[in-house]
Amino acid sequence: MKLALLSDIHGNLQALEACLAHARSQQVQRFAFLGDLVGYGADPGAVVDRIMLLTEEGAIVLRGNHDELALAPPTEVKTVGESTALWTHQALSHAQRGWLASLPYTFQQDNLLLVHATANEPEKWRYAYDERAAAASLDAASTQYPGTCYVFGGHVHEQSLYYRGLGAALMKFVPQAGIGIPVPKRRQWLGTVGSVGQPRDGSPKAMYAVFDMAQARLTFHRVTYDHHGAAAAIRKAGLPEFFAERLEKGR
């Protein structure tokens, strides 16, 4: 089975639709959304409705920190991440917020664990930015779910892959878009699949990955989409200009 791994959509409907279309062209059979469906972007309700519809086809959906912020916006804004939480909360319907509140932090099946951030205390939204953080996440996954070979998440808005061979140390691999990477079960793997709706590496192209479970192969993808249209929607909604510029610059 081919599983599409999408994270950090951030209310960007244009990027989501482009990645869904691209994934279907890769003969994906199932979708997994790894959190942060909303926040920053202009179309949180439409994104939630689209993903809710995909659950009828068996899609897996997790909760992210921005989904949680949209459920209970802070009364005092202290971070950039909190700046659109109240707007997003008000843009969502009661039913949409109730659905977001029902989402789990993790999903586990056989040797696969899906998270938004890390396996160690997933509700604390730690970042798997480097080998040390990735190792902590893999160790927690192995302890809580013995036999775990694969941990996939988002949160860091970057595409990366870490693996553990015969030793205890992790090694980092920087993937190239569209190039399949063998990920044999004899090793342990942790991948961050990047952001569909808000890439931050200098390219506006959306990010996601496909895990071919039968072939034990992981492919990271970059997808062109109408990022100018997504930025225009942010401006039309009256959201901070910074978030529109971020989509146009990809950082």
C-alpha positions in Angstrom: 0.0 0.0 0.0 1.1 3.5 -0.8 0.4 6.0 2.0 0.6 9.8 1.4 2.0 11.7 4.4 0.8 15.3 4.6 1.4 17.7 7.4 1.1 21.4 8.3 -1.5 22.4 5.8 -2.2 25.6 7.7 -5.4 26.5 6.1 -3.9 26.6 2.6 -6.5 25.1 0.4 -4.6 25.7 -2.8 -1.6 23.8 -1.6 -3.7 21.0 -0.2 -5.6 20.4 -3.4 -2.4 20.4 -5.4 -0.8 17.8 -3.2 -3.9 15.6 -3.2 -3.9 15.6 -7.0 -0.2 14.9 -7.1 -0.5 12.0 -4.6 -3.3 10.4 -6.6 -1.1 10.6 -9.7 1.4 8.5 -7.6 -1.3 5.8 -7.2 -1.6 6.5 -3.5 -4.2 4.3 -1.8 -4.5 6.1 1.6 -3.9 9.5 3.1 -2.5 10.5 6.5 -2.7 14.1 7.7 -0.2 14.7 10.5 -1.7 17.7 12.1 -1.8 21.5 11.9 -4.6 21.5 9.4 -5.4 25.1 10.3 -3.6 28.3 11.5 -2.0 31.1 9.4 -4.0 30.4 6.2 -7.2 31.9 4.9 -9.3 28.8 4.4 -9.4 26.7 7.6 -13.0 25.7 7.2 -12.6 24.5 3.6 -9.5 22.6 4.5 -11.2 20.9 7.5 -14.2 20.0 5.3 -11.9 18.5 2.6 -10.0 16.4 5.0 -13.2 15.3 6.9 -14.5 14.1 3.6 -11.3 12.1 3.0 -11.8 10.2 6.3 -14.7 8.5 4.6 -12.1 6.9 2.3 -10.0 5.8 5.3 -7.8 8.8 5.8 -5.8 9.1 9.1 -5.9 12.5 10.8 -3.9 13.7 13.8 -4.1 16.8 15.9 -1.4 19.5 15.7 -0.5 22.4 18.0 -2.2 24.9 15.7 -5.4 22.8 15.7 -5.3 22.9 19.5 -4.7 26.7 19.5 -7.8 27.1 17.2 -9.9 25.3 19.8 -8.8 27.5 22.7 -7.2 30.7 21.5 -5.0 32.5 24.0 -6.4 35.7 25.5 -3.0 37.3 25.2 -1.0 36.8 22.0 2.7 36.2 22.7 4.0 34.4 19.6 3.7 34.5 15.9 2.0 31.1 16.0 -0.8 32.5 18.3 -1.5 35.6 16.1 -4.1 33.9 13.9 -5.6 31.5 16.5 -8.6 33.6 17.4 -9.4 34.4 13.8 -9.2 30.8 12.9 -11.4 29.8 15.9 -14.1 32.2 14.7 -13.8 31.1 11.0 -14.5 27.4 12.0 -18.0 26.2 12.7 -19.0 24.5 16.0 -19.1 21.2 14.2 -15.6 21.7 12.7 -14.1 22.6 16.0 -15.7 19.6 17.6 -14.2 17.4 15.0 -10.7 18.9 15.5 -11.1 18.3 19.3 -11.7 14.6 18.6 -8.4 14.1 16.8 -5.7 11.9 18.4 -2.1 12.9 18.9 -0.7 9.7 17.4 -1.6 6.8 15.2 0.1 3.4 15.5 -0.3 0.4 13.2 2.1 -2.6 13.1 5.7 -1.1 12.8 4.5 2.4 11.9 3.9 5.3 14.3 2.6 8.7 13.0 2.9 11.8 15.1 2.7 15.6 14.5 5.8 16.5 16.5 7.6 13.7 18.4 6.7 10.3 20.0 8.1 11.5 23.3 5.3 13.5 25.0 3.5 14.3 21.7 1.2 16.8 23.4 4.2 19.0 24.3 5.0 19.7 20.6 8.7 19.1 20.6 10.7 19.7 17.4 12.7 16.9 15.8 15.2 19.3 14.4 18.4 17.3 14.8 19.9 13.9 15.5 19.5 14.2 19.3 15.8 15.1 19.2 15.1 12.5 16.5 16.8 9.9 18.7 14.6 10.8 21.7 11.5 10.4 19.6 12.6 7.1 18.2 13.6 5.8 21.7 10.1 6.8 23.0 8.4 5.1 20.1 10.4 1.9 20.7 9.5 1.9 24.4 5.9 2.6 24.0 5.3 0.6 20.8 7.9 -2.3 20.7 8.7 -3.2 17.1 8.4 0.3 15.7 10.6 0.7 12.7 9.1 3.9 11.3 8.2 7.3 12.9 6.8 9.9 10.6 5.8 13.4 11.5 5.7 17.1 10.6 5.9 20.2 12.7 9.4 21.4 11.7 8.4 22.4 8.1 11.4 20.7 6.7 11.9 17.4 4.9 14.5 15.2 6.5 15.2 11.6 7.2 17.1 10.0 10.1 18.1 6.4 10.5 19.7 4.1 13.1 21.9 1.3 11.9 23.9 -1.1 14.0 25.0 1.5 16.5 23.0 3.7 18.8 23.7 7.0 17.0 21.4 8.4 14.4 22.5 9.6 11.0 20.7 12.3 9.0 19.9 12.0 5.4 18.8 15.0 3.3 16.3 13.7 0.7 15.9 14.9 -2.9 12.5 15.5 -4.2 11.1 12.7 -6.3 13.9 10.2 -5.5 12.7 7.1 -3.7 14.7 6.1 -0.7 14.9 2.4 0.4 13.9 2.2 4.1 14.4 -1.4 5.1 12.8 -2.7 8.3 16.1 -3.9 9.7 16.8 -0.3 10.7 14.8 2.4 12.5 13.7 5.5 10.6 12.3 8.9 11.5 11.2 11.2 8.8 9.8 14.8 8.8 7.6 15.2 5.8 7.7 19.0 5.5 4.8 21.4 5.2 2.0 21.3 2.6 0.9 24.8 3.3 3.8 26.8 4.6 7.3 25.7 3.4 10.2 27.6 4.9 13.3 26.5 3.0 13.3 29.3 0.4 11.0 27.5 -2.1 7.3 28.1 -2.3 6.6 24.6 -3.5 4.4 22.5 -1.2 5.9 19.5 0.6 4.7 16.0 1.3 5.9 12.4 1.1 4.7 8.9 0.0 5.5 5.8 1.9 5.4 2.6 -0.2 4.8 0.1 2.6 5.1 -3.0 0.4 8.4 -1.9 -1.1 9.7 -0.2 2.0 10.5 2.9 0.0 9.9 6.6 1.0 9.7 9.4 -1.5 9.7 13.1 -0.7 7.9 15.4 -3.1 7.7 19.1 -3.9 4.6 20.3 -5.7 4.0 23.6 -7.5 0.7 25.3 -6.6 -0.9 28.7 -6.8 1.0 30.3 -3.9 0.2 33.7 -5.2 -3.5 32.9 -5.0 -3.1 31.5 -1.5 -1.3 34.8 -0.5 -4.0 36.9 -2.0 -6.6 35.0 0.0 -4.7 35.8 3.2 -4.7 39.5 2.3 -8.4 39.5 1.4 -9.2 37.9 4.8 -7.3 40.7 6.5 -4.7 38.4 8.1 -1.2 39.7 8.8 0.8 40.6 5.6 3.7 38.5 7.0 1.9 35.3 6.3 1.1 36.2 2.7 4.8 37.1 2.1 5.9 33.9 3.7 4.0 31.9 1.1 5.4 33.9 -1.8 9.0 33.7 -0.5 8.8 30.1 0.8 10.4 31.1 4.2 
